[in-house]
Amino acid sequence: MLTDNIFLKIIQKTIPAKIAHEDDQCLAFHDIHPQAPVHVLIIPKKVIVTHDDIESADAALLGHMHLVAVKLANQLNLQDGYRLVINCKEQGGQTVPHLHMHLLAGRDLRWPPG
C-alpha cells in the first residue's frame, strides 16, 4: 500500500482538508490548488492507484462516486453545469497515485481542455 499517498493521509485525518462529503466508501474535499471557482476532489477510500487499475468488483464504488458528484453539485448550487474529470497516469495529468475525480464548476469550461 502506498503510505506516502497524500490522499490516504487525508482519509486517515493525519493532514487537514476542507471536507465536502464523507461516507464509508469515499471522501470528497476542496482542492487546495483549485483550477476553477469550485474544485472538489472525490476519492475512494479503497486504494486504487490509477483508472487502469479498476476491476469489475469496483463498479459499484465508481457508480457511488458519480452519485456523490451529483449530490455535491446540488449542494453547491451548480445548476449551470459542471465537469467531472479523471486523469490517468502522468501523461494523463494524474499527480497523486490514488484514483480521484475532479468536480469543476463556477466558470465557463472550454473544450478541448489542456
Residue pairs with C-beta under 8 A, 6 or more apart in sequence:
1 8
1 47
2 8
2 47
2 49
2 97
2 98
5 47
5 96
5 97
5 98
6 15
6 96
7 41
7 43
7 96
7 98
7 100
8 47
8 98
9 15
10 17
10 27
10 29
10 43
11 27
11 43
11 45
17 29
17 30
17 32
18 29
18 30
19 27
19 28
19 29
20 28
20 29
20 30
20 40
20 72
20 75
20 76
21 27
21 28
21 42
21 68
21 71
21 72
22 28
23 68
24 45
25 44
25 45
25 46
25 61
25 64
25 65
26 42
26 43
26 44
26 45
26 61
26 64
26 65
26 68
27 42
27 43
27 45
28 40
28 41
28 42
28 43
28 68
28 72
28 103
29 40
29 41
29 43
30 39
30 40
30 41
31 39
31 40
31 41
31 102
35 102
35 104
36 104
36 105
36 106
36 107
36 109
37 105
37 106
37 107
38 76
38 78
38 82
38 103
38 104
38 105
38 106
39 102
39 103
39 104
40 72
40 76
40 102
40 103
41 100
41 101
41 102
41 103
42 65
42 68
42 69
42 72
42 100
42 101
42 102
42 103
43 98
43 99
43 100
43 101
44 58
44 61
44 65
44 99
46 58
46 61
47 98
48 54
48 58
48 98
48 99
49 97
49 98
49 99
50 88
50 89
50 94
50 97
50 99
51 86
51 87
51 88
51 99
52 88
52 89
53 99
54 62
54 99
65 101
66 84
66 101
69 82
69 84
69 101
69 103
72 103
73 82
73 103
73 105
76 105
78 105
78 106
80 105
81 105
81 109
82 103
82 104
82 105
83 102
83 103
83 104
83 105
83 109
84 101
84 102
84 103
84 104
85 101
85 102
85 104
85 113
86 99
86 100
86 101
86 102
87 93
87 94
87 95
87 102
88 94
93 114
